[in-house]
């Protein structure tokens, strides 16, 4: 592999994490898509605004949230009608855990990748 380090330095490992409930019969899991919606809800105060910000139909966003809540076994959102939505304490916690795990895994995978591509 001598001389290939420069070629491999242009590449980067990518981590796509999901958190699922192995006891659930639902196929949904908490992953990057629902995390993006949750961040949007935190920033914008509603599921509708979060969906629009990523060019997603509200009906699709609502289905994703509902399916994920069913799979995980707890509510992610508190809905307040026309006033919007916010994350439940469980929604806040799983988003925090997801973000931390993703960040840590990306850092670790980059370090491991660099050690593996050395000549």
C-alpha positions as CSV (number, residue, x, y, z in Angstrom):
1,X,0.0,0.0,0.0
2,X,3.1,2.3,-0.1
3,X,2.3,5.6,-1.7
4,X,-1.4,5.3,-1.4
5,X,-1.8,7.4,1.8
6,X,-2.3,10.6,-0.2
7,X,-5.1,9.0,-2.2
8,X,-6.8,7.8,1.0
9,X,-6.3,11.1,2.8
10,X,-8.9,12.6,0.4
11,X,-11.5,10.1,1.7
12,X,-13.4,10.2,5.0
13,X,-15.4,7.6,6.9
14,X,-19.1,8.4,7.5
15,X,-21.1,7.1,10.4
16,X,-24.9,6.7,10.0
17,X,-26.2,5.8,13.5
18,X,-29.7,4.6,14.3
19,X,-31.1,3.9,17.8
20,X,-33.8,1.3,17.7
21,X,-36.0,-0.8,20.0
22,X,-35.1,-4.5,19.3
23,X,-38.4,-5.5,21.1
24,X,-40.6,-3.4,18.8
25,X,-42.4,-4.8,15.8
26,X,-42.2,-1.4,14.1
27,X,-39.4,-0.9,11.6
28,X,-38.7,2.8,12.4
29,X,-35.7,3.9,14.4
30,X,-34.3,7.2,15.6
31,X,-31.8,8.2,13.0
32,X,-30.5,11.2,11.1
33,X,-33.8,12.1,9.5
34,X,-35.8,12.2,12.7
35,X,-32.9,14.0,14.4
36,X,-33.0,16.7,11.8
37,X,-36.7,17.1,12.4
38,X,-36.2,17.3,16.1
39,X,-33.5,20.0,15.7
40,X,-35.9,21.9,13.5
41,X,-38.6,21.7,16.1
42,X,-36.2,23.0,18.7
43,X,-35.1,25.9,16.5
44,X,-38.4,26.7,14.8
45,X,-41.0,25.7,17.4
46,X,-43.2,23.5,15.2
47,X,-43.1,20.3,13.2
48,X,-44.7,22.1,10.2
49,X,-41.9,24.7,10.2
50,X,-39.2,22.0,10.7
51,X,-40.6,20.0,7.8
52,X,-40.8,23.0,5.5
53,X,-37.2,23.9,6.3
54,X,-36.0,20.6,4.9
55,X,-38.5,20.7,2.0
56,X,-40.6,17.8,3.4
57,X,-44.3,17.6,3.4
58,X,-45.9,18.0,6.8
59,X,-47.8,14.8,6.4
60,X,-44.6,12.9,5.8
61,X,-42.9,14.5,8.8
62,X,-45.9,13.7,11.0
63,X,-45.9,10.1,9.8
64,X,-42.1,9.8,10.5
65,X,-42.6,11.2,14.0
66,X,-45.6,9.0,14.7
67,X,-43.8,5.8,13.5
68,X,-40.7,6.6,15.4
69,X,-42.7,7.2,18.6
70,X,-44.4,3.9,18.1
71,X,-41.2,2.1,17.6
72,X,-39.4,3.6,20.5
73,X,-42.3,3.3,22.9
74,X,-42.5,7.0,24.0
75,X,-43.5,10.4,22.7
76,X,-41.0,12.7,21.1
77,X,-43.2,15.7,20.7
78,X,-45.5,17.8,22.8
79,X,-48.1,19.2,20.5
80,X,-49.8,22.5,21.4
81,X,-52.2,22.9,18.5
82,X,-51.7,26.2,16.6
83,X,-48.9,27.2,19.0
84,X,-46.6,24.5,17.6
85,X,-44.6,21.7,19.1
86,X,-41.7,21.1,21.4
87,X,-39.7,18.0,22.3
88,X,-40.7,16.0,25.4
89,X,-38.1,15.4,28.0
90,X,-37.6,11.9,26.4
91,X,-37.3,13.5,23.0
92,X,-34.7,16.0,24.3
93,X,-32.7,13.1,25.9
94,X,-32.7,10.8,22.9
95,X,-31.7,13.7,20.6
96,X,-28.8,14.6,23.0
97,X,-27.7,11.0,23.2
98,X,-27.9,10.6,19.4
99,X,-25.9,13.8,18.8
100,X,-23.2,12.8,21.3
101,X,-22.9,9.3,20.0
102,X,-22.7,10.5,16.4
103,X,-20.0,13.0,17.3
104,X,-18.0,10.5,19.3
105,X,-18.3,7.8,16.7
106,X,-17.3,10.2,13.9
107,X,-14.2,11.3,15.9
108,X,-13.2,7.7,16.7
109,X,-13.8,6.5,13.2
110,X,-11.7,9.3,11.7
111,X,-8.8,8.5,14.1
112,X,-9.0,4.8,13.4
113,X,-9.3,5.5,9.6
114,X,-6.1,7.6,9.7
115,X,-4.2,4.9,11.6
116,X,-5.3,2.2,9.1
117,X,-4.4,4.1,6.0
118,X,-0.8,4.9,7.0
119,X,1.8,3.4,4.8
